[in-house]
Amino acid sequence: MKKLPIGSAKVHVEMDYYLSGSVLAGTVTSGVTEVRSDFEVTTDAPDEEILNVIRMAKRGCFAERLVDTAVPVKSTLKLNGQDATDRLKED
């Protein structure tokens, strides 16, 4: 861990998302079109040292990697105690 003097550090995260269709009609869909993160840091440390720490933090951030990289989702379902995972698949 680097010991750098940080006066303050803030991050603001926003995302643009959509939800459309109908659950009742079976047409519901959702998604995210963009995620934005804005950092603000005040410090007496050299810029390059702080930039390197922020780069490493972003590379080690599970949330950023999940959004930035296609990740397969594997779901299982037990319905009344029985495996019903195959029944989740859409035709």
C-alpha positions in Angstrom: 0.0 0.0 0.0 1.3 3.4 -0.9 1.2 6.1 1.8 0.3 9.3 0.0 -1.1 12.5 1.5 -4.7 12.9 0.3 -6.5 16.0 1.4 -9.9 14.8 0.0 -11.1 12.3 -2.5 -14.6 12.1 -4.0 -16.2 10.0 -6.7 -19.6 10.5 -8.3 -21.1 7.7 -10.4 -24.0 8.0 -12.8 -25.6 5.6 -15.2 -28.1 5.8 -18.0 -30.5 2.9 -17.9 -33.8 1.9 -19.5 -36.7 -0.3 -18.6 -39.3 -1.0 -21.2 -42.1 -3.3 -22.1 -44.5 -5.1 -19.8 -44.1 -7.9 -17.3 -47.8 -8.7 -17.8 -47.3 -9.0 -21.6 -44.0 -10.8 -21.2 -42.1 -8.1 -23.1 -40.1 -6.5 -20.3 -36.5 -5.6 -21.1 -33.8 -3.5 -19.4 -30.3 -2.3 -19.9 -27.6 0.2 -19.3 -26.3 2.4 -22.1 -23.5 4.2 -20.2 -21.8 4.5 -16.8 -19.8 7.6 -15.9 -17.5 8.1 -12.9 -16.1 11.5 -12.0 -13.1 11.7 -9.6 -12.0 14.7 -7.6 -8.8 14.5 -5.6 -6.8 17.2 -3.7 -3.3 16.3 -2.6 0.2 17.5 -2.2 1.6 14.3 -3.7 3.0 14.4 -7.2 0.3 14.1 -9.9 1.8 10.9 -11.5 1.8 9.1 -8.2 -1.9 9.9 -7.6 -2.8 9.0 -11.2 -1.1 5.7 -10.8 -3.0 4.9 -7.6 -6.3 5.8 -9.4 -5.4 3.7 -12.4 -4.7 0.7 -10.2 -7.9 1.3 -8.2 -9.9 1.3 -11.5 -8.1 -1.9 -12.7 -8.9 -3.6 -9.4 -12.6 -2.5 -9.3 -15.0 -5.4 -9.7 -17.8 -3.1 -10.6 -15.9 -1.4 -13.4 -14.7 -4.8 -14.8 -18.2 -6.1 -14.7 -19.5 -3.2 -16.7 -16.5 -3.0 -19.0 -16.2 -6.7 -19.8 -18.9 -9.1 -21.0 -19.4 -11.5 -18.2 -21.6 -14.6 -18.5 -24.5 -14.9 -16.0 -25.3 -18.4 -14.8 -28.6 -18.7 -13.0 -30.2 -21.7 -11.3 -33.7 -22.1 -10.0 -35.2 -24.5 -7.5 -39.0 -24.4 -7.7 -40.8 -26.1 -4.8 -37.5 -27.9 -4.0 -37.0 -29.2 -7.5 -34.4 -28.1 -10.0 -36.2 -26.0 -12.6 -33.2 -24.3 -14.2 -34.0 -25.7 -17.7 -37.5 -24.3 -17.4 -36.1 -20.7 -17.2 -34.8 -20.9 -20.8 -36.8 -18.9 -23.3 -38.0 -20.6 -26.5 
